[in-house]
Amino acid sequence: LLTDNIKDVNTVKQEVAGLANKVSIRKGIGLHDRFILTKGEGWSVGHSLKDFGSKNSYLAKMASSVDAESAFDDNWIKARIIL
């Protein structure tokens, strides 16, 4: 997870500790939109993930996720490790 909006790091760490999967979190800047990226595929999310499903929005499969993956990778390297 790459974000620039973490208000309470300790709460985030407690929530993640209860998950079955390993989660890596970094705090960075430079990306505004929300993306879900997997190997070779990507989706653009219309608004904040915290509101997803509670308001009208969209989840659109990207024709190519190469640019978003490249931007993510560049920001991931520069971001501060949270977890």
N, CA and C atoms as a LAMMPS dump frame, in Angstrom:
ITEM: TIMESTEP
0
ITEM: NUMBER OF ATOMS
249
ITEM: BOX BOUNDS ff ff ff
-5.0000000000000000e+02 5.0000000000000000e+02
-5.0000000000000000e+02 5.0000000000000000e+02
-5.0000000000000000e+02 5.0000000000000000e+02
ITEM: ATOMS id mol type element x y z
1 1 1 N 0.844 -1.161 0
2 1 2 C 0 0 0
3 1 3 C 0.89 1.224 0
4 2 1 N 0.663 2.129 -0.925
5 2 2 C 1.406 3.388 -1.012
6 2 3 C 0.408 4.517 -0.838
7 3 1 N 0.617 5.346 0.167
8 3 2 C -0.311 6.423 0.467
9 3 3 C 0.446 7.632 0.989
10 4 1 N -0.2 8.774 0.964
11 4 2 C 0.394 9.949 1.617
12 4 3 C -0.515 10.423 2.747
13 5 1 N -1.53 9.629 3.081
14 5 2 C -2.512 10.061 4.06
15 5 3 C -2.656 9.039 5.178
16 6 1 N -1.691 9.012 6.077
17 6 2 C -1.779 8.163 7.266
18 6 3 C -1.782 9.091 8.471
19 7 1 N -2.896 9.117 9.178
20 7 2 C -3.013 10.014 10.324
21 7 3 C -2.496 9.374 11.611
22 8 1 N -2.694 8.069 11.786
23 8 2 C -2.293 7.386 13.015
24 8 3 C -1.599 6.073 12.659
25 9 1 N -0.28 6.12 12.618
26 9 2 C 0.521 4.962 12.212
27 9 3 C 0.29 3.778 13.145
28 10 1 N 0.177 4.011 14.431
29 10 2 C -0.016 2.912 15.383
30 10 3 C -1.322 2.167 15.149
31 11 1 N -2.389 2.883 14.839
32 11 2 C -3.666 2.238 14.539
33 11 3 C -3.554 1.395 13.284
34 12 1 N -2.889 1.906 12.272
35 12 2 C -2.684 1.157 11.029
36 12 3 C -1.919 -0.127 11.313
37 13 1 N -0.858 -0.036 12.101
38 13 2 C -0.052 -1.222 12.428
39 13 3 C -0.882 -2.254 13.19
40 14 1 N -1.734 -1.824 14.101
41 14 2 C -2.59 -2.743 14.85
42 14 3 C -3.581 -3.445 13.928
43 15 1 N -4.171 -2.704 13.003
44 15 2 C -5.132 -3.294 12.063
45 15 3 C -4.462 -4.327 11.167
46 16 1 N -3.288 -4.003 10.67
47 16 2 C -2.569 -4.898 9.762
48 16 3 C -2.103 -6.161 10.493
49 17 1 N -1.761 -6.037 11.779
50 17 2 C -1.294 -7.189 12.557
51 17 3 C -2.343 -8.297 12.611
52 18 1 N -3.614 -7.952 12.487
53 18 2 C -4.683 -8.934 12.529
54 18 3 C -5 -9.586 11.2
55 19 1 N -4.316 -9.192 10.138
56 19 2 C -4.581 -9.746 8.815
57 19 3 C -3.775 -11.016 8.575
58 20 1 N -4.322 -11.908 7.779
59 20 2 C -3.639 -13.165 7.473
60 20 3 C -2.502 -12.964 6.47
61 21 1 N -2.629 -11.987 5.585
62 21 2 C -1.625 -11.75 4.54
63 21 3 C -0.604 -10.721 4.978
64 22 1 N 0.581 -10.805 4.412
65 22 2 C 1.618 -9.81 4.678
66 22 3 C 1.257 -8.517 3.944
67 23 1 N 1.406 -7.394 4.623
68 23 2 C 1.107 -6.095 4.032
69 23 3 C 2.32 -5.192 4.219
70 24 1 N 2.727 -4.536 3.153
71 24 2 C 3.784 -3.533 3.218
72 24 3 C 3.153 -2.178 2.978
73 25 1 N 3.524 -1.207 3.803
74 25 2 C 2.947 0.132 3.682
75 25 3 C 4.074 1.152 3.644
76 26 1 N 3.961 2.073 2.712
77 26 2 C 4.909 3.18 2.619
78 26 3 C 4.157 4.487 2.461
79 27 1 N 4.741 5.532 3.029
80 27 2 C 4.155 6.869 2.936
81 27 3 C 4.97 7.654 1.928
82 28 1 N 4.306 8.075 0.853
83 28 2 C 4.981 8.808 -0.205
84 28 3 C 4.118 9.946 -0.708
85 29 1 N 4.622 10.625 -1.704
86 29 2 C 3.874 11.71 -2.327
87 29 3 C 3.95 11.541 -3.832
88 30 1 N 3.089 12.237 -4.56
89 30 2 C 3.208 12.23 -6.013
90 30 3 C 2.099 11.514 -6.743
91 31 1 N 1.332 10.687 -6.062
92 31 2 C 0.208 10.013 -6.699
93 31 3 C -1.07 10.512 -6.041
94 32 1 N -2.047 10.89 -6.84
95 32 2 C -3.308 11.339 -6.276
96 32 3 C -4.415 10.308 -6.485
97 33 1 N -4.482 9.757 -7.662
98 33 2 C -5.557 8.827 -7.991
99 33 3 C -5.375 7.504 -7.262
100 34 1 N -6.433 6.72 -7.271
101 34 2 C -6.4 5.423 -6.618
102 34 3 C -6.333 4.345 -7.687
103 35 1 N -5.398 3.421 -7.496
104 35 2 C -5.233 2.323 -8.437
105 35 3 C -5.121 1.021 -7.68
106 36 1 N -5.605 -0.035 -8.304
107 36 2 C -5.352 -1.389 -7.844
108 36 3 C -4.517 -2.015 -8.943
109 37 1 N -3.279 -2.38 -8.601
110 37 2 C -2.348 -2.912 -9.598
111 37 3 C -1.955 -4.336 -9.237
112 38 1 N -1.975 -5.201 -10.239
113 38 2 C -1.477 -6.558 -10.1
114 38 3 C -0.46 -6.752 -11.211
115 39 1 N 0.128 -7.889 -11.292
116 39 2 C 1.13 -8.117 -12.328
117 39 3 C 0.485 -8.054 -13.708
118 40 1 N 0.729 -6.957 -14.423
119 40 2 C 0.251 -6.827 -15.792
120 40 3 C -1.16 -6.301 -15.966
121 41 1 N -1.885 -6.062 -14.862
122 41 2 C -3.243 -5.536 -14.97
123 41 3 C -3.431 -4.414 -13.957
124 42 1 N -4.384 -3.541 -14.246
125 42 2 C -4.655 -2.457 -13.316
126 42 3 C -6.069 -1.932 -13.459
127 43 1 N -6.579 -1.373 -12.367
128 43 2 C -7.897 -0.782 -12.327
129 43 3 C -7.793 0.605 -11.723
130 44 1 N -8.551 1.522 -12.239
131 44 2 C -8.633 2.869 -11.713
132 44 3 C -9.911 2.966 -10.887
133 45 1 N -9.788 3.521 -9.664
134 45 2 C -10.926 3.635 -8.758
135 45 3 C -11.353 5.089 -8.716
136 46 1 N -12.642 5.332 -8.824
137 46 2 C -13.183 6.683 -8.951
138 46 3 C -13.016 7.59 -7.762
139 47 1 N -13.026 7.071 -6.551
140 47 2 C -12.855 7.924 -5.38
141 47 3 C -12.197 7.141 -4.266
142 48 1 N -12.097 7.714 -3.118
143 48 2 C -11.413 7.118 -1.98
144 48 3 C -11.877 5.684 -1.729
145 49 1 N -10.94 4.819 -1.439
146 49 2 C -11.282 3.422 -1.184
147 49 3 C -12.111 3.27 0.09
148 50 1 N -11.972 4.198 1.037
149 50 2 C -12.752 4.102 2.27
150 50 3 C -14.248 4.258 1.991
151 51 1 N -14.617 4.933 0.911
152 51 2 C -16.02 5.14 0.557
153 51 3 C -16.526 4.156 -0.483
154 52 1 N -15.65 3.296 -0.989
155 52 2 C -16.036 2.401 -2.072
156 52 3 C -17.186 1.502 -1.628
157 53 1 N -18.216 1.483 -2.414
158 53 2 C -19.394 0.676 -2.13
159 53 3 C -20.482 1.426 -1.381
160 54 1 N -20.14 2.589 -0.813
161 54 2 C -21.15 3.343 -0.081
162 54 3 C -21.661 4.543 -0.878
163 55 1 N -20.972 4.877 -1.955
164 55 2 C -21.371 5.988 -2.819
165 55 3 C -21.225 5.534 -4.268
166 56 1 N -21.938 6.185 -5.164
167 56 2 C -21.776 5.864 -6.577
168 56 3 C -20.367 6.212 -7.014
169 57 1 N -19.747 5.293 -7.698
170 57 2 C -18.389 5.503 -8.191
171 57 3 C -18.144 4.514 -9.325
172 58 1 N -16.883 4.326 -9.653
173 58 2 C -16.56 3.375 -10.699
174 58 3 C -15.269 2.652 -10.382
175 59 1 N -15.12 1.507 -10.982
176 59 2 C -13.898 0.726 -10.971
177 59 3 C -13.694 0.321 -12.416
178 60 1 N -12.689 0.891 -13.065
179 60 2 C -12.504 0.659 -14.493
180 60 3 C -11.185 -0.057 -14.763
181 61 1 N -11.255 -1.127 -15.54
182 61 2 C -10.041 -1.829 -15.931
183 61 3 C -9.28 -0.966 -16.923
184 62 1 N -8.004 -0.807 -16.693
185 62 2 C -7.166 0.022 -17.558
186 62 3 C -6.743 -0.782 -18.782
187 63 1 N -6.713 -0.132 -19.936
188 63 2 C -6.256 -0.8 -21.16
189 63 3 C -4.8 -1.237 -21.003
190 64 1 N -3.998 -0.408 -20.358
191 64 2 C -2.605 -0.729 -20.064
192 64 3 C -2.255 -0.11 -18.724
193 65 1 N -1.665 -0.891 -17.856
194 65 2 C -1.292 -0.381 -16.535
195 65 3 C 0.189 -0.033 -16.456
196 66 1 N 0.895 -0.053 -17.57
197 66 2 C 2.335 0.167 -17.584
198 66 3 C 2.721 1.515 -16.973
199 67 1 N 2.051 2.591 -17.384
200 67 2 C 2.385 3.916 -16.85
201 67 3 C 2.111 4.004 -15.353
202 68 1 N 0.987 3.475 -14.913
203 68 2 C 0.655 3.509 -13.49
204 68 3 C 1.629 2.662 -12.684
205 69 1 N 2.011 1.508 -13.213
206 69 2 C 2.978 0.655 -12.524
207 69 3 C 4.329 1.35 -12.411
208 70 1 N 4.754 2.011 -13.465
209 70 2 C 6.032 2.723 -13.459
210 70 3 C 6.011 3.858 -12.438
211 71 1 N 4.922 4.625 -12.404
212 71 2 C 4.79 5.716 -11.439
213 71 3 C 4.777 5.17 -10.015
214 72 1 N 4.069 4.067 -9.812
215 72 2 C 4.026 3.447 -8.493
216 72 3 C 5.429 3.013 -8.07
217 73 1 N 6.128 2.31 -8.944
218 73 2 C 7.472 1.827 -8.625
219 73 3 C 8.413 2.977 -8.267
220 74 1 N 8.379 4.053 -9.035
221 74 2 C 9.222 5.219 -8.749
222 74 3 C 8.901 5.801 -7.378
223 75 1 N 7.622 5.94 -7.069
224 75 2 C 7.207 6.487 -5.781
225 75 3 C 7.497 5.525 -4.634
226 76 1 N 7.35 4.236 -4.867
227 76 2 C 7.599 3.224 -3.829
228 76 3 C 9.053 3.288 -3.36
229 77 1 N 9.949 3.412 -4.291
230 77 2 C 11.382 3.482 -3.962
231 77 3 C 11.699 4.699 -3.099
232 78 1 N 11.055 5.828 -3.37
233 78 2 C 11.323 7.071 -2.666
234 78 3 C 10.567 7.2 -1.338
235 79 1 N 9.53 6.394 -1.149
236 79 2 C 8.633 6.555 0
237 79 3 C 9.264 6.045 1.294
238 80 1 N 8.744 6.586 2.403
239 80 2 C 9.216 6.205 3.742
240 80 3 C 8.492 4.942 4.187
241 81 1 N 9.238 3.971 4.678
242 81 2 C 8.668 2.69 5.116
243 81 3 C 7.896 2.895 6.421
244 82 1 N 6.643 2.476 6.435
245 82 2 C 5.801 2.503 7.622
246 82 3 C 5.737 1.104 8.237
247 83 1 N 5.557 0.107 7.381
248 83 2 C 5.43 -1.275 7.834
249 83 3 C 5.926 -2.208 6.758
